[in-house]
Amino acid sequence: PGNLDGTPVFLGCSDTDFHIPKERVEETAVIMHERGGFVDIRFYNGMGHTINQEEIEVVKEMIGKL
């Protein structure tokens, strides 16, 4: 239960993350969208379990718009 009411949500993940299966990220995106979140989901090829500069920039932009 809950309502995200247009809250921006960024889900970035590697397609080969050994801690977070791609399917789990996709399921999470669906749930957050169903609860009203504005979901931006991105998969990065072969990145592993880390973050990249693009993800940082996307989140900085999202925060800046709030």
Kinemage of the C-alpha trace (Angstrom):
@kinemage 1
@onewidth
@group {chain A} dominant
@subgroup {mainchain}
@vectorlist {calphas} color= white
{ca pro a 1} P 0.000 0.000 0.000
{ca gly a 2} L 0.971 3.616 -0.368
{ca asn a 3} L 0.900 6.481 -2.794
{ca leu a 4} L 3.935 8.012 -4.442
{ca asp a 5} L 1.735 10.685 -6.093
{ca gly a 6} L 4.119 11.697 -8.888
{ca thr a 7} L 7.314 11.256 -6.879
{ca pro a 8} L 10.278 10.867 -9.242
{ca val a 9} L 11.964 7.471 -8.906
{ca phe a 10} L 15.243 6.543 -10.561
{ca leu a 11} L 16.205 2.878 -10.815
{ca gly a 12} L 19.605 2.347 -12.389
{ca cys a 13} L 21.212 -1.073 -12.474
{ca ser a 14} L 23.616 -3.192 -14.431
{ca asp a 15} L 22.174 -5.954 -16.561
{ca thr a 16} L 24.754 -8.210 -14.889
{ca asp a 17} L 24.607 -6.982 -11.260
{ca phe a 18} L 25.375 -10.035 -9.118
{ca his a 19} L 23.478 -8.606 -6.115
{ca ile a 20} L 20.355 -7.252 -7.821
{ca pro a 21} L 18.689 -9.352 -10.529
{ca lys a 22} L 17.338 -7.411 -13.495
{ca glu a 23} L 13.920 -8.988 -12.907
{ca arg a 24} L 13.789 -7.557 -9.367
{ca val a 25} L 14.457 -4.047 -10.668
{ca glu a 26} L 11.706 -4.464 -13.274
{ca glu a 27} L 9.256 -5.712 -10.620
{ca thr a 28} L 10.131 -2.759 -8.389
{ca ala a 29} L 9.537 -0.323 -11.254
{ca val a 30} L 6.080 -1.782 -11.869
{ca ile a 31} L 5.125 -1.541 -8.194
{ca met a 32} L 6.344 2.044 -7.878
{ca his a 33} L 4.564 3.029 -11.094
{ca glu a 34} L 1.324 1.408 -9.901
{ca arg a 35} L 1.565 3.546 -6.765
{ca gly a 36} L 1.854 6.737 -8.771
{ca gly a 37} L 5.609 7.191 -9.023
{ca phe a 38} L 7.203 8.718 -12.097
{ca val a 39} L 9.710 5.919 -12.753
{ca asp a 40} L 12.883 6.230 -14.818
{ca ile a 41} L 14.456 2.775 -15.145
{ca arg a 42} L 17.796 2.279 -16.887
{ca phe a 43} L 19.976 -0.774 -17.350
{ca tyr a 44} L 23.667 -0.519 -18.111
{ca asn a 45} L 25.479 -3.282 -19.981
{ca gly a 46} L 28.122 -5.206 -18.065
{ca met a 47} L 28.587 -2.606 -15.337
{ca gly a 48} L 28.463 -4.945 -12.331
{ca his a 49} L 27.447 -3.735 -8.843
{ca thr a 50} L 28.434 -0.068 -8.948
{ca ile a 51} L 27.160 3.330 -10.077
{ca asn a 52} L 28.275 5.435 -13.005
{ca gln a 53} L 28.484 9.145 -13.778
{ca glu a 54} L 25.299 9.116 -15.860
{ca glu a 55} L 23.315 7.834 -12.879
{ca ile a 56} L 24.759 10.565 -10.671
{ca glu a 57} L 23.849 13.236 -13.215
{ca val a 58} L 20.302 11.905 -13.647
{ca val a 59} L 19.689 11.949 -9.895
{ca lys a 60} L 21.248 15.422 -9.531
{ca glu a 61} L 18.874 16.681 -12.221
{ca met a 62} L 15.883 15.031 -10.539
{ca ile a 63} L 16.780 16.589 -7.189
{ca gly a 64} L 17.323 19.976 -8.837
{ca lys a 65} L 13.767 19.899 -10.193
{ca leu a 66} L 12.302 19.311 -6.748
